[in-house]
Amino acid sequence: MRIFLAPMEGVVDHNIRALYSALGGIDMAVTEFVRVSNSHLPDAVFHRLCPEIDNPINTPVRVQLLGSEPAMLASHASRIAALGAIGIDLNFGCPAKTVNRSRGGACLLQEPELLHDIAYAVRQAVPHHIPVTAKMRLGFNAREGYIETAQALASGGIQELFVHGRSKVDGYKPPAYWGAIGEVREAIHIPVIANGEMWTPEDIAQCIRESGCSDIMLGRGLLARPDLAIAGKQHMNGEPYTFMPWQHILPKVWHYHQKTVAQCPPKYTGNRLKQWLMYLQRTYPEAKVFFEAVKRLRTATELQKVYDAYKAA
Ligand SMILES: Cc1cc2nc3c(=O)[nH]c(=O)nc-3n(C[C@H](O)[C@H](O)[C@H](O)COP(=O)(O)O)c2cc1C
């Protein structure tokens, strides 16, 4: 069983990937997406998005591209591969209006022929040993056409397909339709990785049962419960697992916050910390208490003071 850390724009950056890689349980990660349109992006964009190209971590990281022009996507993929990326993923799941309006992300699910052409062009442009994968939803305006979509991508030559078990209009509303992911798995000959709405080890087991997939991708669930990949694997193996207590989580969250302070403009200080605490509240009541204490603070000094007092209490 493999567990992938899901790409999450504005959330799963290289700091988060390094932290989860060190924590354990995940086998692979995917970067946030880079939008490829009509002009060529400089190499610096990819070094920034995926610093793991230059400084690998224990977990392999694939670079995600979003766009609709086969030739442009192919030439960027080829350059990224030459820079040293270990895999390329294509985004056909993003539901954002601005992205869809410029023909990117989930709206392309309505054009299977184009999906095939993109997959084919990118596959041809990238050396064979570097996997090209894609991530899709179950449709755009409704949960329909997903078999055709998956077949178009598979026949274009991709190696693996991540399926988020919802349509674009489903947004992020529960449930995720794990059974439909199973239909996709049965319809194509490449590995299908199930994604969507797994928050507990029991959810993971249920998703695997319903989809028949052996590999999964976790997004918000891992942010809400950082040990979810470890716990999920142990649960699947019938092994006992000790829940990771808040005292082990908080120093990691704080370490992450300190990295973001050093790397983000001052006006964003604390935003990433607060964002992660919002997810953690789902699992840890302590995260809610801590969030309440920091939510109005704007400077690194104020935040540090509250953290020091919280630790000492
Ligand atoms: C804030 C946020 C940002 C996301 N960014 C991306 C992205 O850049 N690329 C992508 O393929 N999916 C993106 N997704 C979708 C996730 O990868 C995943 O498919 C979705 O959250 C469902 O999985 P989950 O229920 O485990 O979170 C994003 C989701 C969220 C909530």
Ligand as a Chemical Component Dictionary entry (heavy atoms), coordinates in Angstrom:
data_LIG
# 
_chem_comp.id                   LIG 
_chem_comp.type                 NON-POLYMER 
_chem_comp.pdbx_formal_charge   0 
_chem_comp.three_letter_code    LIG 
# 
loop_
_chem_comp_atom.comp_id 
_chem_comp_atom.atom_id 
_chem_comp_atom.alt_atom_id 
_chem_comp_atom.type_symbol 
_chem_comp_atom.charge 
_chem_comp_atom.model_Cartn_x 
_chem_comp_atom.model_Cartn_y 
_chem_comp_atom.model_Cartn_z 
_chem_comp_atom.pdbx_ordinal 
LIG C1  C1  C 0 -6.672  24.324 -0.157 1  
LIG C2  C2  C 0 -6.604  23.228 -1.191 2  
LIG C3  C3  C 0 -5.698  23.339 -2.232 3  
LIG C4  C4  C 0 -5.634  22.336 -3.232 4  
LIG N1  N1  N 0 -4.703  22.444 -4.237 5  
LIG C5  C5  C 0 -4.592  21.447 -5.163 6  
LIG C6  C6  C 0 -3.580  21.482 -6.174 7  
LIG O1  O1  O 0 -2.736  22.393 -6.255 8  
LIG N2  N2  N 0 -3.557  20.456 -7.077 9  
LIG C7  C7  C 0 -4.444  19.415 -7.025 10 
LIG O2  O2  O 0 -4.374  18.509 -7.862 11 
LIG N3  N3  N 0 -5.380  19.346 -6.064 12 
LIG C8  C8  C 0 -5.471  20.319 -5.133 13 
LIG N4  N4  N 0 -6.402  20.218 -4.129 14 
LIG C9  C9  C 0 -7.228  19.002 -4.016 15 
LIG C10 C10 C 0 -6.562  17.976 -3.086 16 
LIG O3  O3  O 0 -5.345  17.514 -3.635 17 
LIG C11 C11 C 0 -7.485  16.769 -2.839 18 
LIG O4  O4  O 0 -7.800  16.201 -4.081 19 
LIG C12 C12 C 0 -8.780  17.160 -2.128 20 
LIG O5  O5  O 0 -8.513  17.997 -1.021 21 
LIG C13 C13 C 0 -9.531  15.914 -1.642 22 
LIG O6  O6  O 0 -8.730  15.143 -0.794 23 
LIG P1  P1  P 0 -8.861  15.205 0.819  24 
LIG O7  O7  O 0 -10.323 14.973 1.142  25 
LIG O8  O8  O 0 -7.947  14.124 1.299  26 
LIG O9  O9  O 0 -8.443  16.584 1.218  27 
LIG C14 C14 C 0 -6.499  21.215 -3.153 28 
LIG C15 C15 C 0 -7.402  21.123 -2.092 29 
LIG C16 C16 C 0 -7.471  22.099 -1.120 30 
LIG C17 C17 C 0 -8.463  21.950 0.021  31 
# 
loop_
_chem_comp_bond.comp_id 
_chem_comp_bond.atom_id_1 
_chem_comp_bond.atom_id_2 
_chem_comp_bond.value_order 
_chem_comp_bond.pdbx_ordinal 
LIG C1  C2  SING 1  
LIG C2  C3  SING 2  
LIG C2  C16 DOUB 3  
LIG C3  C4  DOUB 4  
LIG C4  N1  SING 5  
LIG C4  C14 SING 6  
LIG N1  C5  DOUB 7  
LIG C5  C6  SING 8  
LIG C5  C8  SING 9  
LIG C6  O1  DOUB 10 
LIG C6  N2  SING 11 
LIG N2  C7  SING 12 
LIG C7  O2  DOUB 13 
LIG C7  N3  SING 14 
LIG N3  C8  DOUB 15 
LIG C8  N4  SING 16 
LIG N4  C9  SING 17 
LIG N4  C14 SING 18 
LIG C9  C10 SING 19 
LIG C10 O3  SING 20 
LIG C10 C11 SING 21 
LIG C11 O4  SING 22 
LIG C11 C12 SING 23 
LIG C12 O5  SING 24 
LIG C12 C13 SING 25 
LIG C13 O6  SING 26 
LIG O6  P1  SING 27 
LIG P1  O7  DOUB 28 
LIG P1  O8  SING 29 
LIG P1  O9  SING 30 
LIG C14 C15 DOUB 31 
LIG C15 C16 SING 32 
LIG C16 C17 SING 33 
# 
